[in-house]
Amino acid sequence: MTQAADEALKRLCYVEAELLIQQDALAPGQVDVASIFAEHHVGLVRLALIMVGDQATAEDVVQEAFARTHAGRARLRDADRALAYVRSAVLNGCRSVLRRRATVFRRAVPYEPPVWSAESAAMLGEERREVLLALHGLPRRQREALTLRYYFDLTDQEIAETMRVSASTVRSTITRGLAALGRVLGEES
């Protein structure tokens, strides 16, 4: 996607968020999904991009998560946990996409990680690209936990709420994921 197209998409997203705010005055105690969208859309697209490997699918997953959250916003009771709910919806959407891909690839050719564009590879640098490829080789839960910790700087409790597991499971998953990354990248502990 070109930078001009990316900027146009961002402007469109913010216009949509503004329209939602204007059209839908919030009832007392109702979660403001439009504000969450305006503040966290880009970060959630990045999370989905790391999980699924391509920009268009990542944007679709995030858009679907926000659409469903907006449609069911009356059922959301706790505004403080709304962002964790949306993150969980994005992760679940990514899991669904990856499951569908796995089914298709199981019947056709073996799965190969998405090919990064030449521009992306040049910008990321060799080391960062190696880390991303190693990260894509990890089991789903480890990949998600490491991404939420080191890309989004979430606490153990926030990660636990997002992934719907206990905080101790998050800590052990991160430890195992780091050890696996170290082995793949050839680092000694």
Buried (B, 14 or more C-beta within 10 A) or exposed (E): EEEEEEEEBEEEBBEBBEEBBEEBEEEEEBBBBBBBBBEBBEBBBBBBBBBBBBBEBBBBBBBBBBEBBBEEBEEBEEEEEBBBBBBBBBBBBBBEBBEEBEEEEEEEEEEEEBEBEEEEBEEBEEEEBBBBEBBEEBEEBBBBBBBBBEEBEBEBEBBBBBBEBEBEBBBEBBEBBBEBBEEBEEEEE
